[in-house]
Amino acid sequence: MDMSVLWRVVAAGSALLGVVAAATVADDEGSTIIAMEKRALERWGKGDPSGFLEISDPDVVYFDPGLEHRLDGLEALTRYYEGVRGQVSIDRFELIDPKVQVGSDLAVLTFNYVSWSGQAESRWNCTEVYRRRDGMWRIIQTHWSRTLPGK
């Protein structure tokens, strides 16, 4: 076999292994972020917003259709969440089609969220941007919006 062909095959194989390894790392990071989100949502459904506060960055920004303006910073988010502490009660919830797009130190999580409290159903869209700092993922941007009921 011609050595130049051999080197091209080796280089192509190495590149493919690098892509596979990068995809595996991204999948692992995505699974980590989805698990963090689910744990925070489980606590939220029991009236405890601290799960989100604990994974939010000091520079977090937050949009919610119940607010007239964006909230800037963890202090503002904490004040808002403390106002609803103990008032949320969710029997069960589902994340529909969560997707995490991972960059070097940023990741974007998008999903549809459905929750049930008794017979009441609530549907939302969510986008959260996570930033990795000092090896830890933290939410730096949250945007919730209502979804039309499924048909």
Contacts in CASP RR format, 6 or more apart in sequence:
PFRMAT RR
TARGET T0000
AUTHOR 0000-0000-0000
METHOD contacts of the structure
MODEL  1
MDMSVLWRVVAAGSALLGVVAAATVADDEGSTIIAMEKRALERWGKGDPS
GFLEISDPDVVYFDPGLEHRLDGLEALTRYYEGVRGQVSIDRFELIDPKV
QVGSDLAVLTFNYVSWSGQAESRWNCTEVYRRRDGMWRIIQTHWSRTLPG
K
25 102 0 8 1.000
26 100 0 8 1.000
26 102 0 8 1.000
26 103 0 8 1.000
29 100 0 8 1.000
29 102 0 8 1.000
29 107 0 8 1.000
29 137 0 8 1.000
30 100 0 8 1.000
30 102 0 8 1.000
30 107 0 8 1.000
30 109 0 8 1.000
32 137 0 8 1.000
33 100 0 8 1.000
33 107 0 8 1.000
33 109 0 8 1.000
33 130 0 8 1.000
33 137 0 8 1.000
34 95 0 8 1.000
34 98 0 8 1.000
34 100 0 8 1.000
34 109 0 8 1.000
36 55 0 8 1.000
36 137 0 8 1.000
37 95 0 8 1.000
37 98 0 8 1.000
37 109 0 8 1.000
37 111 0 8 1.000
37 128 0 8 1.000
38 95 0 8 1.000
39 51 0 8 1.000
40 51 0 8 1.000
40 52 0 8 1.000
40 54 0 8 1.000
40 55 0 8 1.000
41 93 0 8 1.000
41 95 0 8 1.000
41 113 0 8 1.000
43 49 0 8 1.000
43 50 0 8 1.000
43 51 0 8 1.000
43 52 0 8 1.000
44 51 0 8 1.000
44 52 0 8 1.000
44 88 0 8 1.000
44 90 0 8 1.000
45 88 0 8 1.000
45 89 0 8 1.000
45 90 0 8 1.000
45 93 0 8 1.000
45 115 0 8 1.000
46 88 0 8 1.000
46 89 0 8 1.000
46 90 0 8 1.000
47 84 0 8 1.000
47 85 0 8 1.000
47 86 0 8 1.000
47 87 0 8 1.000
47 88 0 8 1.000
47 89 0 8 1.000
48 85 0 8 1.000
48 86 0 8 1.000
49 81 0 8 1.000
49 82 0 8 1.000
49 84 0 8 1.000
49 85 0 8 1.000
49 88 0 8 1.000
50 81 0 8 1.000
52 77 0 8 1.000
52 81 0 8 1.000
52 139 0 8 1.000
52 142 0 8 1.000
53 74 0 8 1.000
53 77 0 8 1.000
53 78 0 8 1.000
53 81 0 8 1.000
55 137 0 8 1.000
55 138 0 8 1.000
55 139 0 8 1.000
56 74 0 8 1.000
56 77 0 8 1.000
56 138 0 8 1.000
56 139 0 8 1.000
56 140 0 8 1.000
56 142 0 8 1.000
57 74 0 8 1.000
57 131 0 8 1.000
57 133 0 8 1.000
57 138 0 8 1.000
57 139 0 8 1.000
57 140 0 8 1.000
58 73 0 8 1.000
58 74 0 8 1.000
59 73 0 8 1.000
59 74 0 8 1.000
59 140 0 8 1.000
60 73 0 8 1.000
60 74 0 8 1.000
60 77 0 8 1.000
60 138 0 8 1.000
60 139 0 8 1.000
60 140 0 8 1.000
60 141 0 8 1.000
60 142 0 8 1.000
61 70 0 8 1.000
61 71 0 8 1.000
61 72 0 8 1.000
61 73 0 8 1.000
61 140 0 8 1.000
61 141 0 8 1.000
61 142 0 8 1.000
62 70 0 8 1.000
62 71 0 8 1.000
62 73 0 8 1.000
62 76 0 8 1.000
62 77 0 8 1.000
62 80 0 8 1.000
62 141 0 8 1.000
62 142 0 8 1.000
62 143 0 8 1.000
63 70 0 8 1.000
63 71 0 8 1.000
63 142 0 8 1.000
63 143 0 8 1.000
63 144 0 8 1.000
63 145 0 8 1.000
64 71 0 8 1.000
64 142 0 8 1.000
64 144 0 8 1.000
65 144 0 8 1.000
65 145 0 8 1.000
65 146 0 8 1.000
67 80 0 8 1.000
71 77 0 8 1.000
71 80 0 8 1.000
89 117 0 8 1.000
90 115 0 8 1.000
90 116 0 8 1.000
90 117 0 8 1.000
91 115 0 8 1.000
91 116 0 8 1.000
91 117 0 8 1.000
91 118 0 8 1.000
92 115 0 8 1.000
92 116 0 8 1.000
93 113 0 8 1.000
93 114 0 8 1.000
93 115 0 8 1.000
93 116 0 8 1.000
94 113 0 8 1.000
94 114 0 8 1.000
94 115 0 8 1.000
95 111 0 8 1.000
95 112 0 8 1.000
95 113 0 8 1.000
96 111 0 8 1.000
96 112 0 8 1.000
96 113 0 8 1.000
96 114 0 8 1.000
97 111 0 8 1.000
97 112 0 8 1.000
98 109 0 8 1.000
98 110 0 8 1.000
98 111 0 8 1.000
99 109 0 8 1.000
99 110 0 8 1.000
99 111 0 8 1.000
100 107 0 8 1.000
100 108 0 8 1.000
100 109 0 8 1.000
101 107 0 8 1.000
101 108 0 8 1.000
105 131 0 8 1.000
105 132 0 8 1.000
105 133 0 8 1.000
106 129 0 8 1.000
106 130 0 8 1.000
106 131 0 8 1.000
106 132 0 8 1.000
107 129 0 8 1.000
107 130 0 8 1.000
107 132 0 8 1.000
107 137 0 8 1.000
108 127 0 8 1.000
108 128 0 8 1.000
108 129 0 8 1.000
108 130 0 8 1.000
109 126 0 8 1.000
109 127 0 8 1.000
109 128 0 8 1.000
109 129 0 8 1.000
109 130 0 8 1.000
110 125 0 8 1.000
110 126 0 8 1.000
110 127 0 8 1.000
110 128 0 8 1.000
111 125 0 8 1.000
111 126 0 8 1.000
112 123 0 8 1.000
112 124 0 8 1.000
112 125 0 8 1.000
112 126 0 8 1.000
112 147 0 8 1.000
113 123 0 8 1.000
113 124 0 8 1.000
113 125 0 8 1.000
113 126 0 8 1.000
114 121 0 8 1.000
114 122 0 8 1.000
114 123 0 8 1.000
114 124 0 8 1.000
115 121 0 8 1.000
115 122 0 8 1.000
116 122 0 8 1.000
121 149 0 8 1.000
123 146 0 8 1.000
123 147 0 8 1.000
123 148 0 8 1.000
123 149 0 8 1.000
123 150 0 8 1.000
124 144 0 8 1.000
124 145 0 8 1.000
124 146 0 8 1.000
124 147 0 8 1.000
125 144 0 8 1.000
125 145 0 8 1.000
125 146 0 8 1.000
125 147 0 8 1.000
126 142 0 8 1.000
126 143 0 8 1.000
126 144 0 8 1.000
126 145 0 8 1.000
127 141 0 8 1.000
127 142 0 8 1.000
127 143 0 8 1.000
128 139 0 8 1.000
128 141 0 8 1.000
128 142 0 8 1.000
128 143 0 8 1.000
129 139 0 8 1.000
129 140 0 8 1.000
129 141 0 8 1.000
129 142 0 8 1.000
130 137 0 8 1.000
130 138 0 8 1.000
130 139 0 8 1.000
130 140 0 8 1.000
131 137 0 8 1.000
131 138 0 8 1.000
131 140 0 8 1.000
132 138 0 8 1.000
END
